[in-house]
Amino acid sequence: MRSLLQLALLPVLARAHFNPNGTSNLFVYYAQASGRSARLDDLCVHPAVDAVILGFIRDFNGTAGYPTVDFGPWICPGRRPPDAAVAPGLATCPELAAQVQKCQDRGKKIFISIGGATSNTSLDNDADAQAAARRLWQLFGQGSESSDLRPLGKVSVDGFDIDHEVGSPSNYDTFAKALRSLLATASKPMWISAAPLCALTNRSIGPKTLALVDFIFVRFYNSKACSIGTKGFAASLNKWYTSMPEPEAAFPKFCLSGLSFDNNNSGFVRPEDFADAITLARKPNLQRFNQNKFGGVALWDGSRGLATTAGNGLDFLAYTKNVLEAP
């Protein structure tokens, strides 16, 4: 019988296919840590990748009441809508839009993330939350906003990721409910994810909000108390599972979120140690555990993972996918 490490080193032969009910989805973030040479195309053609999360929407109400988007300095630099005075915080990204469309044509799903470490995405009240949901739907979903203002033109994303890291978690449950209602009108399946930090004492995304999403990418990095590779990881993992919303239901799904490269911070571990973390997350030592709750892995970041060698010539993404698909 092959060991988990041996299985992880096998080449990824099957083309990835996103399955919201599956347990081996690989989500990867893209844009902010990717570097000048990175292209979305490189991730879309990778057989291990199921979904790509574009970062970031930095605030909901920038100048003139429109959001501010930031896809990194190399992805969509300095491009403004034809009527820049109306929405100076937006960008027009035809090249990125074309790559998103190609990615979707390959069966890969594209999410857009809200927040990040340097953001202003707090919501003051329910009215602000509902307005923010409508605005994002108009600009990135299947809303009716002019394509001149939509950063991806006529292309619509497949999901929205809540990565609110700075400020109060208040009113995000209202935001998620409003967004969920809008997604229900779409002509295709669409999803909501959230990316809370592993430390339950530092909740920038509250439990009411987490109960309303489809995927929870728990970030087990950048926290000395619970990052992968620390003494607190296993205990934190168990706490997350025992506090998961809707424990008997398949959704929301729990996804282990980790680092695909060494960023000189807490959380990056050797590939074989990351494989052990995935194994523990798939089958934690709990008396009561719904195995359908595990949905896969989310990595920061996809392009850097391509450049990280994990053994036997595999990059970190292929290695991770093999671990996920191991019996």
Secondary structure, DSSP 8 states (H G I E B T S, - for coil): ---HHHHHTS---S-----TT-S-EEEEEESTTS-TT--HHHHHT-TT--EEEEEEEEESS-GGG--EE---TTTSTT---TTTTT-TT----HHHHHHHHHHHHTT-EEEEEEEESS-B----SHHHHHHHHHHHHHHHSS--S-TTTSTTTT---SEEEEEE-SS--TTHHHHHHHHHHHHTTSSS--EEEE--BS-TTS-SS-HHHHTT-SEEEEE-SS-TTTSTTSTTHHHHHHHHHHT-SSTTSS-SEEEEEEESS--SSTT---HHHHHHHHHHHHS-S-SS--GGGEEEEEEE-HHHHHTSEEETTEEHHHHHHHHHH--
